[in-house]
Every structure is written in C-alpha cells, then in structure tokens.
Amino acid sequence: MTDYADLEISVHRRDAITYAVELRFQLPGSDVENRLDADGPLLASIDPAALDQLDDDEYGAQLGRGLFGGGVGSAFRTAVATSQSKGVRLRVRLVIGRTASALHGVRWETLRDPSDGSTLLTNENVLFSRYLGSLDWRPVSVRPRGDLSALALIAAPSNLDAISAGRPLAPVDTEAERTRARQALAGMDLTELPGTARPTAAHLIENLRRGVDVLYLVCHGYLANDEPVLLLEDDEGRAAPMLGSDLVARLREISRPPRLVFLASCQSAGAGADRSSADAGVLSALGPRLASSGVPAVIAMQGNVSMTTAATFTTSFFSSLDEDGLVDRATAVARSVVRERPDWWVPALFMRLKSGRLWYVPGTAPGGARFDKWPSVVADIKADKCTPIIGPGISDPLIGSRQEIARTWARSYRFPMAPHNRESLPQVAQYLSINLGRRFPRLELENHLRRTLVDRYHDELPEELLGERASLDDVLEAAWEAVAARGGTEPYSVLAEIPTPIYITAQPSFLLAKALVKAGREPEVELCRWREDQSWPESVFEREPGYRPTAQRPLVYHLLGALSEPQSLVLTEDDYFDFLIGVTLNQDLVPAPVKRALTDSALMFVGFRIDEWDFRVLYRSLMNSEGGRRRDDYTHVAVQIDPEEGTTIDAERARRYLESYFDHSHISLYWGSTESFVKELAEEWRQRR
C-alpha cells in the first residue's frame, strides 16, 4: 500500500480578488502537522472573470501565478520536496471556504507551475481533489471489492426541441452511451435506465433508495435562474426537467447514498470521432452540492468535452479505481492518460473523503497483510472450543442498522443534542425514555422494525403479515426467509452450520434459533436476567437442572434481551449502566456454562461496531470476569471494518489505536465487514472441516 503525505489548502475571501490561504501539511505516520516555510503572508490573487477571457494554457499559467504568489508557492514546493524526500506521494485537497464560493467555477485542474509553466496535476504523484465538508453526519462506509453495484441512467427525451435551454440540444446517442457505461462499469452489478424501466426521476430515486454504490448519469443539463437542471424523461419518453436541488434533497433522505456520482457528458448522435458535448459543463455546478449532501465523491465535466477525451478518461478512471478503490488516484491516472488532449482538464473531482478510498479488500489489514488465523479458528470449532458472540450488525442487511434507527428517531422526535450523537441509539433512546416515557423506545422499536420490514419486503410477505397486528417475530422470519431464498451467503444459516454448543447474542430477534432448527438442531433459548423487576420466562436450567449445551442441542443466550420480551431489552444508556452493574455485582446472573465458554474457549465477535455501547459493555464485563487467564490459550477474533470517514478525524491513526487496544487481549482483528467475514468463514469451514 502506497503512503501519502497530506496537504490541505484552504482558501477564504478577503476582498474582491484577494484570498487568504491556510496550509496544513502532514506526513504519513506522523501525529503532528509539519511546518511549511513561506515567504511572507499566505495570500492569493484570483479573478475568475479575468481568467475566463484567457485560452486554456494561459488560464492555467495565470491561475498558478495567482495562487502561488504571496508565499503559497514556496510552501507548496516545500511540501512536494518533503514528500519526495520521504519516498511518498502527495495528496492535495483544495478547500474552498464559504466566503469564497465564487471560486467553485475556477478550472483548478489547469494549474501550472509559475516557475517553469509545467502542469501540476497530470500525474499520480500529486493527487488533487476539491474537498468539501458536509453537514451530513452519516458516516461514509467503504464497501468490499467485488460487491459493488451501479446504476446507469441515460436520458434521451424525444422532444428536445421543445426545451428552452438557451442553446440547441442535440439528440443523445443512447446505444453509444449504453456501450460506454457497460465498458466503464464492467464487474459491477449494473442496473440500466432505460432497461429495467424508463429513466424518470421516480425510477432514479427508487433505485437509489434500494442502494447503489455508483450512479453513472448521462443527460442534458442547463441552468435556470442559476439552478442546475437535469433533463430526464417522463413515462412517455418526453423531456422531464428535474431541479438539481430536488436531487440533492432526495439524496439527503436516502439512508445510504451512492459513494460515487459520475456526471458524464452526453454523446450526441452524428458523425465524427471528435464531436464534443455542448453543455459547457453546467452540471459540474452540481458537484459541490452533491458532495455537501453526503455523496463521498463526484466526477463532473466542467466544460465541453470531446467524446474521445470523455471515453478515454472514463475507461482509464474506472480501470484504475478497480485496482485499489482510491478515487483521487484514479482521477490522476485518467487525467495523465488524456493530458495531450486539448480538453484534458475538463473532468473534475469533488470529494469529501480524506483517504480517497471508496472500497477495500476484505480480510486485508491496513498494512496489506491478509488475515491468517483461519486454521486456528477452524481447529477451535472442531474441538467445540469456539463461542460466537453475535452483535446487532448481523441483521443490518435485513432490517437496517442501529445507526439508521437512531437517525430516524432523532429526526422524528427532534433530538436536541450534538449532531454526531444522532447515530447513537442508546443516547437517542435515552432522550425518548425521558421525554416520552420509559416504555416508549421499546414500543417505537417494534413499530419501526415492522414498518421497515413491510416497506422493504412488501411484495415478498404473505398478506396476513402486512397489518399492524401481525407478530413481529413472524414478519421477521418471513422477511429473513425471503432474503435467504434470493441466494448468496446468509449469516444466520452460516452460524447455524457451525457445530458449537453455545451462542451468545446481543441480537434481539430469534432468527438464529430458527436457523438452527432449519439446520436440524434443537436449540434452547435463554435470556440474561439483568433486571430484578422483570417477570422472566421459565429458564431451561430451572426446567431441566441437568441441561448441558451440546452441538446438537445448543444454547442461544440472549445477553441484551429479546424483542418478544420488550422489558428485557438493553436499549437506553441507563439500561446499559444497569446491565453492567447487575452482571458485575451478581456473577450468578450468567449461567455457569456461559461463564465457562467466555473464559475457556475461543471467542468470535461478529456483527459489532467496536466503538458502540453494546460491544464496549460486553468487552469490559468480559475482561473483568473470573478465569480470564485461560483466554490467553485461544485465538480470538473481532470483525472490524476500517474506521469510516466521518466517524474519525484520522482513519489511519484510528486503525492503529484499535489494533493496540485489543493487542493485550489476544484478539485478532479481521479488517472487513460482517458479511465478508461470514462469507470467508463459510468457505474456510467447508474446506477444512
């Protein structure tokens, strides 16, 4: 993995053409910013209107003189020289402050070095992006390589001559665009509009709500009162304008927006390999708005572009992106491929990713090493010495994440605390319990899950399960069976395939027990009795004092409650404190077989976010339990996806911190998603058992 030094250039307006510049420079592995020597104050002189009167070469030269005068140039050269001396590449992020919004339209990609006139941003030694912050607090999660999906929308309305766009609109060559999209997005699960449906605004939003990683958008655009307008189609194929602000608003409402939006220019019907688009890059004005709405990366054409340049850039970009998922590196590589073309500068990258990364290789540590503990994991399973500890995240693909629930509640019930707390379900639930009553969060959780399941799986559920009086357990089971019927790796079924005698779960549904029954086993379900004022169902250990869990008759121990017993759920902050106090002061709350499994077997944590309350409470209570030294004899595994953009200030340092935190506990981290880990677990178990 290549290391990158990091240079952030922030530009803020002082007067009509003068801007104050702030520089932040950091070498990889360093916890402090490096000083950049500068000659005098850091000021830039940039007049966008004057620049527009220049040809492309002089534009870049004048922009370079304007930015790199006033001390910025010497500081920039110091950053480049320092990076080269350390053998690392330089990642440059340009941050345009709110007071400097006029600079969004500047062609920054044309920058030339004022000392020798050379272009600065046409090779992969300097990765450049226009970096935009966002008021959207949703984390930018990375996806595993190979599991990416894409939506290609190509709009070619039949009545373009009826649209007042300020210029003639040429017919779109749909087949040529479809071919270009298929070549670019090869290897992804591709949905096409037109294809499955018309390229309408409704079908666009419907597909985005289902979740896609890449939106590849081809349509005419124009400005109306300085507002970008996308020209899509209606159900009859006629032109249907969609305001850019409407698209931005809808993306804000989607729980998982695309990771990349690629705004491609239209290829018009007609002859000539070098025919160009004629939209003057008006849709590039959407770039900053899409990034601020929560889209991690946007590629847009900031001017008219020839089809030769567009096709070459697009092919090279997606090919490079497929290598390592670094969107700014892929942009630099693609720009270097077309740098001899007169319009090489047209593709622009707008980004809110500090790492530049859109996806990862599952099971690969940040340093590039593969997870190598599978032989030990399988050996412990064979010896009945592996205890899965299952977190809420295992059901995220089915019902959504706890973070999504928290965000929905925070928005619906006007959660008043800091925005970054809106993703913490215990904190939001605590607010609801105080403001609306202690029972309310538990009732609302049941209602939320039922609404989510009916909304997601409406066409796959029996009619009798669509009503409000249907049992939530029945609705969950039906939705789970519908998802399992689609094929692929289903996590509960994989866990049920492992012949372990005890499962400990922080997941509130009974889907694991149902999966065990389907696998031909006879599970017993037990709840942790952490509340003294709760009326608990009969325990298997009361009914059958001699019961000992076996692989054929395993115990499923619900540590944090179950949906069927709402008062058993550990949901609010107070619940977590009460739970932790209860199990710490009264060791007899946990059955003896479970305590033995926690201290004398290999632990496999699956489906937790390691920075969340449920894991932290479980981990601390586990570390404080008796007999902990016996755990040193086993290989323990915790699944941890790379820290997400937006949840950490420095993802690389966060990774190092997590590895150090768990090192003394002999817990190995599998760097990847729960889905990736379960898929590899199934493959390794079937090969080695």
Solvent accessible surface area in square Angstrom, and as a share of the most:
residue,aa,sasa,rsa
1,M,157,0.70
2,T,65,0.38
3,D,78,0.40
4,Y,28,0.11
5,A,0,0.00
6,D,38,0.20
7,L,0,0.00
8,E,22,0.10
9,I,5,0.03
10,S,11,0.07
11,V,0,0.00
12,H,63,0.28
13,R,130,0.47
14,R,149,0.54
15,D,75,0.39
16,A,71,0.55
17,I,73,0.37
18,T,32,0.18
19,Y,4,0.01
20,A,32,0.25
21,V,7,0.04
22,E,90,0.40
23,L,31,0.15
24,R,133,0.49
25,F,1,0.01
26,Q,46,0.20
27,L,22,0.11
28,P,50,0.31
29,G,60,0.57
30,S,28,0.18
31,D,85,0.44
32,V,104,0.60
33,E,100,0.45
34,N,52,0.27
35,R,207,0.76
36,L,26,0.13
37,D,92,0.48
38,A,40,0.31
39,D,110,0.57
40,G,52,0.50
41,P,95,0.59
42,L,46,0.23
43,L,47,0.23
44,A,2,0.02
45,S,61,0.39
46,I,4,0.02
47,D,54,0.28
48,P,33,0.21
49,A,68,0.53
50,A,51,0.40
51,L,6,0.03
52,D,87,0.45
53,Q,147,0.66
54,L,61,0.30
55,D,97,0.50
56,D,53,0.28
57,D,90,0.47
58,E,68,0.30
59,Y,2,0.01
60,G,0,0.00
61,A,19,0.15
62,Q,72,0.32
63,L,1,0.01
64,G,0,0.00
65,R,114,0.41
66,G,8,0.08
67,L,2,0.01
68,F,17,0.07
69,G,33,0.31
70,G,42,0.41
71,G,9,0.09
72,V,0,0.00
73,G,1,0.01
74,S,28,0.18
75,A,0,0.00
76,F,16,0.07
77,R,115,0.42
78,T,46,0.27
79,A,0,0.00
80,V,34,0.19
81,A,58,0.45
82,T,34,0.20
83,S,2,0.01
84,Q,127,0.56
85,S,89,0.57
86,K,127,0.54
87,G,70,0.67
88,V,24,0.14
89,R,68,0.25
90,L,4,0.02
91,R,18,0.06
92,V,4,0.02
93,R,9,0.03
94,L,3,0.01
95,V,31,0.18
96,I,19,0.10
97,G,8,0.08
98,R,204,0.74
99,T,88,0.51
100,A,1,0.01
101,S,69,0.44
102,A,69,0.54
103,L,0,0.00
104,H,50,0.22
105,G,66,0.64
106,V,1,0.01
107,R,56,0.21
108,W,1,0.00
109,E,1,0.00
110,T,2,0.01
111,L,9,0.04
112,R,46,0.17
113,D,23,0.12
114,P,57,0.36
115,S,85,0.55
116,D,104,0.54
117,G,33,0.32
118,S,52,0.33
119,T,39,0.23
120,L,26,0.13
121,L,6,0.03
122,T,5,0.03
123,N,49,0.25
124,E,54,0.24
125,N,87,0.45
126,V,18,0.10
127,L,1,0.00
128,F,8,0.03
129,S,1,0.01
130,R,5,0.02
131,Y,30,0.12
132,L,23,0.11
133,G,52,0.50
134,S,34,0.22
135,L,141,0.70
136,D,22,0.12
137,W,120,0.42
138,R,23,0.08
139,P,26,0.17
140,V,9,0.05
141,S,32,0.20
142,V,13,0.07
143,R,66,0.24
144,P,8,0.05
145,R,103,0.38
146,G,62,0.60
147,D,70,0.36
148,L,20,0.10
149,S,22,0.14
150,A,1,0.01
151,L,0,0.00
152,A,1,0.01
153,L,0,0.00
154,I,4,0.02
155,A,0,0.00
156,A,29,0.22
157,P,8,0.05
158,S,94,0.60
159,N,41,0.21
160,L,15,0.07
161,D,139,0.72
162,A,71,0.55
163,I,35,0.18
164,S,109,0.70
165,A,16,0.13
166,G,84,0.81
167,R,58,0.21
168,P,126,0.79
169,L,20,0.10
170,A,42,0.33
171,P,87,0.55
172,V,14,0.08
173,D,40,0.21
174,T,33,0.19
175,E,109,0.49
176,A,28,0.22
177,E,0,0.00
178,R,35,0.13
179,T,68,0.40
180,R,18,0.07
181,A,1,0.01
182,R,122,0.45
183,Q,118,0.52
184,A,9,0.07
185,L,2,0.01
186,A,80,0.62
187,G,80,0.77
188,M,38,0.17
189,D,105,0.54
190,L,50,0.25
191,T,38,0.22
192,E,28,0.13
193,L,1,0.00
194,P,33,0.21
195,G,62,0.59
196,T,105,0.61
197,A,32,0.25
198,R,105,0.38
199,P,1,0.00
200,T,10,0.06
201,A,36,0.28
202,A,72,0.56
203,H,49,0.22
204,L,0,0.00
205,I,8,0.04
206,E,65,0.29
207,N,13,0.07
208,L,0,0.00
209,R,141,0.51
210,R,173,0.63
211,G,15,0.15
212,V,11,0.06
213,D,2,0.01
214,V,5,0.03
215,L,0,0.00
216,Y,0,0.00
217,L,2,0.01
218,V,0,0.00
219,C,1,0.01
220,H,14,0.06
221,G,0,0.00
222,Y,21,0.08
223,L,87,0.43
224,A,39,0.30
225,N,156,0.80
226,D,119,0.62
227,E,33,0.15
228,P,0,0.00
229,V,4,0.02
230,L,0,0.00
231,L,0,0.00
232,L,0,0.00
233,E,8,0.03
234,D,38,0.20
235,D,99,0.51
236,E,109,0.49
237,G,5,0.05
238,R,115,0.42
239,A,16,0.13
240,A,29,0.22
241,P,80,0.50
242,M,16,0.07
243,L,75,0.38
244,G,0,0.00
245,S,48,0.31
246,D,69,0.36
247,L,0,0.00
248,V,10,0.06
249,A,47,0.36
250,R,97,0.36
251,L,0,0.00
252,R,126,0.46
253,E,122,0.55
254,I,8,0.04
255,S,56,0.36
256,R,71,0.26
257,P,18,0.11
258,P,1,0.01
259,R,11,0.04
260,L,0,0.00
261,V,0,0.00
262,F,0,0.00
263,L,4,0.02
264,A,4,0.03
265,S,4,0.03
266,C,6,0.03
267,Q,27,0.12
268,S,20,0.13
269,A,56,0.44
270,G,54,0.52
271,A,101,0.78
272,G,45,0.44
273,A,85,0.66
274,D,86,0.44
275,R,61,0.22
276,S,58,0.38
277,S,8,0.05
278,A,67,0.52
279,D,11,0.06
280,A,64,0.49
281,G,5,0.04
282,V,25,0.14
283,L,12,0.06
284,S,19,0.12
285,A,41,0.32
286,L,0,0.00
287,G,0,0.00
288,P,16,0.10
289,R,84,0.31
290,L,0,0.00
291,A,0,0.00
292,S,35,0.23
293,S,0,0.00
294,G,4,0.03
295,V,0,0.00
296,P,4,0.03
297,A,0,0.00
298,V,0,0.00
299,I,0,0.00
300,A,0,0.00
301,M,8,0.04
302,Q,26,0.11
303,G,8,0.08
304,N,74,0.38
305,V,1,0.00
306,S,9,0.06
307,M,10,0.04
308,T,47,0.27
309,T,0,0.00
310,A,1,0.00
311,A,38,0.29
312,T,51,0.30
313,F,0,0.00
314,T,2,0.01
315,T,74,0.43
316,S,19,0.12
317,F,0,0.00
318,F,10,0.04
319,S,66,0.43
320,S,6,0.04
321,L,5,0.02
322,D,78,0.40
323,E,110,0.49
324,D,48,0.25
325,G,0,0.00
326,L,23,0.12
327,V,0,0.00
328,D,1,0.01
329,R,20,0.07
330,A,0,0.00
331,T,0,0.00
332,A,2,0.02
333,V,25,0.14
334,A,0,0.00
335,R,3,0.01
336,S,29,0.19
337,V,82,0.47
338,V,1,0.01
339,R,115,0.42
340,E,158,0.71
341,R,64,0.23
342,P,103,0.65
343,D,18,0.09
344,W,21,0.08
345,W,17,0.06
346,V,0,0.00
347,P,0,0.00
348,A,0,0.00
349,L,1,0.00
350,F,4,0.02
351,M,0,0.00
352,R,25,0.09
353,L,0,0.00
354,K,81,0.34
355,S,34,0.22
356,G,0,0.00
357,R,36,0.13
358,L,8,0.04
359,W,6,0.02
360,Y,9,0.04
361,V,64,0.37
362,P,26,0.16
363,G,1,0.01
364,T,29,0.17
365,A,25,0.19
366,P,16,0.10
367,G,70,0.67
368,G,39,0.38
369,A,67,0.52
370,R,127,0.46
371,F,27,0.11
372,D,105,0.54
373,K,72,0.30
374,W,10,0.04
375,P,72,0.45
376,S,40,0.26
377,V,6,0.03
378,V,3,0.02
379,A,55,0.42
380,D,22,0.11
381,I,1,0.01
382,K,109,0.46
383,A,64,0.49
384,D,74,0.38
385,K,73,0.31
386,C,5,0.03
387,T,4,0.03
388,P,0,0.00
389,I,1,0.00
390,I,1,0.01
391,G,0,0.00
392,P,11,0.07
393,G,19,0.18
394,I,3,0.02
395,S,5,0.03
396,D,45,0.23
397,P,70,0.44
398,L,10,0.05
399,I,17,0.09
400,G,7,0.06
401,S,17,0.11
402,R,42,0.15
403,Q,15,0.07
404,E,41,0.18
405,I,7,0.04
406,A,0,0.00
407,R,39,0.14
408,T,41,0.24
409,W,2,0.01
410,A,0,0.00
411,R,162,0.59
412,S,70,0.45
413,Y,65,0.25
414,R,206,0.75
415,F,4,0.02
416,P,89,0.56
417,M,110,0.49
418,A,39,0.30
419,P,57,0.36
420,H,112,0.50
421,N,27,0.14
422,R,78,0.28
423,E,18,0.08
424,S,14,0.09
425,L,3,0.02
426,P,0,0.00
427,Q,49,0.22
428,V,0,0.00
429,A,0,0.00
430,Q,21,0.09
431,Y,50,0.19
432,L,1,0.00
433,S,17,0.11
434,I,132,0.67
435,N,89,0.46
436,L,82,0.41
437,G,32,0.30
438,R,128,0.47
439,R,143,0.52
440,F,52,0.22
441,P,0,0.00
442,R,6,0.02
443,L,76,0.38
444,E,15,0.07
445,L,12,0.06
446,E,57,0.25
447,N,61,0.31
448,H,20,0.09
449,L,4,0.02
450,R,25,0.09
451,R,130,0.47
452,T,23,0.13
453,L,0,0.00
454,V,28,0.16
455,D,92,0.48
456,R,103,0.37
457,Y,10,0.04
458,H,92,0.41
459,D,138,0.72
460,E,78,0.35
461,L,14,0.07
462,P,57,0.36
463,E,139,0.62
464,E,128,0.57
465,L,22,0.11
466,L,40,0.20
467,G,38,0.37
468,E,153,0.69
469,R,239,0.87
470,A,13,0.10
471,S,54,0.35
472,L,12,0.06
473,D,33,0.17
474,D,69,0.35
475,V,0,0.00
476,L,4,0.02
477,E,49,0.22
478,A,18,0.14
479,A,0,0.00
480,W,8,0.03
481,E,69,0.31
482,A,15,0.12
483,V,40,0.23
484,A,43,0.33
485,A,90,0.70
486,R,145,0.53
487,G,52,0.50
488,G,77,0.74
489,T,61,0.36
490,E,21,0.09
491,P,21,0.13
492,Y,6,0.02
493,S,51,0.33
494,V,6,0.03
495,L,0,0.00
496,A,2,0.02
497,E,52,0.23
498,I,1,0.01
499,P,44,0.28
500,T,1,0.01
501,P,26,0.17
502,I,11,0.06
503,Y,0,0.00
504,I,1,0.00
505,T,3,0.02
506,A,8,0.06
507,Q,7,0.03
508,P,27,0.17
509,S,6,0.04
510,F,47,0.20
511,L,2,0.01
512,L,7,0.04
513,A,10,0.08
514,K,55,0.23
515,A,3,0.02
516,L,0,0.00
517,V,93,0.54
518,K,139,0.59
519,A,56,0.43
520,G,54,0.52
521,R,25,0.09
522,E,102,0.46
523,P,24,0.15
524,E,30,0.13
525,V,56,0.32
526,E,11,0.05
527,L,13,0.07
528,C,0,0.00
529,R,66,0.24
530,W,14,0.05
531,R,25,0.09
532,E,183,0.82
533,D,103,0.54
534,Q,27,0.12
535,S,100,0.65
536,W,44,0.16
537,P,60,0.38
538,E,112,0.50
539,S,7,0.05
540,V,2,0.01
541,F,43,0.18
542,E,106,0.47
543,R,123,0.45
544,E,59,0.27
545,P,104,0.65
546,G,62,0.59
547,Y,4,0.02
548,R,135,0.49
549,P,21,0.13
550,T,68,0.40
551,A,30,0.23
552,Q,91,0.40
553,R,67,0.24
554,P,0,0.00
555,L,0,0.00
556,V,0,0.00
557,Y,1,0.00
558,H,3,0.01
559,L,10,0.05
560,L,14,0.07
561,G,1,0.01
562,A,0,0.00
563,L,20,0.10
564,S,54,0.35
565,E,48,0.22
566,P,49,0.31
567,Q,53,0.24
568,S,0,0.00
569,L,8,0.04
570,V,7,0.04
571,L,6,0.03
572,T,6,0.03
573,E,40,0.18
574,D,75,0.39
575,D,5,0.02
576,Y,1,0.00
577,F,106,0.44
578,D,69,0.36
579,F,3,0.01
580,L,51,0.26
581,I,99,0.50
582,G,18,0.17
583,V,14,0.08
584,T,66,0.39
585,L,146,0.72
586,N,67,0.34
587,Q,66,0.30
588,D,121,0.63
589,L,40,0.20
590,V,18,0.10
591,P,22,0.14
592,A,52,0.40
593,P,10,0.06
594,V,0,0.00
595,K,63,0.27
596,R,121,0.44
597,A,12,0.10
598,L,21,0.10
599,T,7,0.04
600,D,44,0.23
601,S,5,0.03
602,A,3,0.02
603,L,3,0.01
604,M,3,0.01
605,F,3,0.01
606,V,0,0.00
607,G,3,0.03
608,F,16,0.07
609,R,67,0.24
610,I,10,0.05
611,D,83,0.43
612,E,18,0.08
613,W,45,0.16
614,D,4,0.02
615,F,2,0.01
616,R,125,0.46
617,V,13,0.07
618,L,8,0.04
619,Y,1,0.00
620,R,101,0.37
621,S,23,0.15
622,L,4,0.02
623,M,44,0.20
624,N,99,0.51
625,S,28,0.18
626,E,137,0.62
627,G,30,0.29
628,G,20,0.20
629,R,221,0.80
630,R,111,0.41
631,R,17,0.06
632,D,82,0.42
633,D,119,0.62
634,Y,38,0.14
635,T,33,0.19
636,H,2,0.01
637,V,2,0.01
638,A,1,0.00
639,V,6,0.04
640,Q,19,0.09
641,I,36,0.18
642,D,8,0.04
643,P,16,0.10
644,E,23,0.10
645,E,21,0.09
646,G,48,0.47
647,T,57,0.33
648,T,46,0.27
649,I,161,0.82
650,D,44,0.23
651,A,17,0.14
652,E,69,0.31
653,R,108,0.39
654,A,19,0.15
655,R,16,0.06
656,R,95,0.35
657,Y,136,0.52
658,L,22,0.11
659,E,72,0.32
660,S,79,0.51
661,Y,76,0.29
662,F,1,0.00
663,D,103,0.54
664,H,123,0.55
665,S,13,0.09
666,H,95,0.42
667,I,13,0.06
668,S,27,0.18
669,L,21,0.11
670,Y,0,0.00
671,W,7,0.03
672,G,0,0.00
673,S,15,0.10
674,T,22,0.13
675,E,78,0.35
676,S,8,0.05
677,F,0,0.00
678,V,1,0.00
679,K,99,0.42
680,E,30,0.14
681,L,0,0.00
682,A,3,0.03
683,E,79,0.35
684,E,29,0.13
685,W,15,0.05
686,R,129,0.47
687,Q,142,0.63
688,R,103,0.37
689,R,152,0.55
